[in-house]
Amino acid sequence: RRLKDLPEQLLLEYRQAPVKHADETGWRNNGGNGYAWLFCTPDLSVFRFRPTRAASVAREALGPKRLRGVLVVDRYAGYNKAPCPIQYCYAHLLRDVQDLEKNFPDQPEVRAFVATLAPLLAAAMGLRGQGLSRRAFRRQAAALKRRIVAVVNRSASHPAVQHMQDLFRQKADRLYHWTRDPAIPAENNLAERELRPLVIARKVSFGSQSDRGAATRETLMTVLHTLRKRVPDPAAAFKAALDQLAQDPDADPFTLLFPKTRPKRT
C-alpha cells in the first residue's frame, strides 16, 4: 500500500522516454483469464495485470497527450492508436517471413522471396551491435532500407508473397524509424526478455489468486525491476528505503527508492 502510487509516477517518466517498449502475455487471476502488460525502457519497467487485452490498457499507460519518441512493439492492434510513432518488431516479421517457406516449401517464388528478404531483416536487427559511428550507421541503415523496399515492391504472383509485400508497403510508416538513429532498435527484445521470468512464474504459480495479489505483484515487480536497472544491488536499495520509511512514515517512497538514479551500464 505504501508503494502503490509508484507505478503511476514511473509511467510519467516512461511517456517522456525517447524509445519506449511494450509487450504483453497471458496471466490468470483468481481462475480467470487475463494479461500481464509491460511498459519499459532501459531505465524502468512498469507492469500492469489486467483482465483484458483491450487497447484501453495501452491508452492508460501512454496517456492521452502526444508523446515524443518512438514506441517499439509487435503488430498487436492494441497499440495502433498510440500517441507517438510506432516501430514494428523485425523479429516478429522475420518469423512470419520464414514461415512462408515452411508453409509453401515447394514454391520456388516463395523460397526466393524468403531467401532475399530474411537476411535483410536479420541484418537490420544486428546493425546496432556493430559499434558503428552514427554517420556510418545511418548510411548502412539507409542502404538496407532501400534493399528491403526494393524486395517488397517487386512484382509477385504468389498470394502469400503478395500478402507479405502488402504489409510492408501499407505499414511503411511503422517499419523504418530504426534507420534514423541507432538508439531505436529494429526489434522488441528488451520487453520480450523482461517478460520471460513472468512466463516462468505463470507456469509455476498459475497466476494470481486474487485482485489484491495481482495488485501487490504489479507494484513490487515494477519497483524491483526498475531498481535492478538503476542500482548495483536492488535488494539492498529496497531494504534501505523500507528502513527509512519505518523511521519516517511521512517520507516519500519514490524519492527514497529513485533519488535521481540512472540505469546500470553493462
Buried (B, 14 or more C-beta within 10 A) or exposed (E): EEBEEBBEBBBEBBBEBEBBBBBBBEBBBBEEEBBBBBBBBBBBBBBBBBBEBEBEBBBBBBEEEEBEBBBBBBBBEBBEEBEBBBBBBBBBBBEBBBEBBEEBEEBEEBBBBBEBBBEBBBBBBEBBEEEBEEEEBBEBBEEBBEBBBEBBEEEBEBEBBEEBBEBBEEEEEBBBBBBEBBEBBBBBBBBBEBBEEBBEBBEEEEBBEEEEBBBBBBBBBBBBBBBBBBBEEBEEBBEBBBEBBEEEEEBEBBEBBBEEBEBEEE
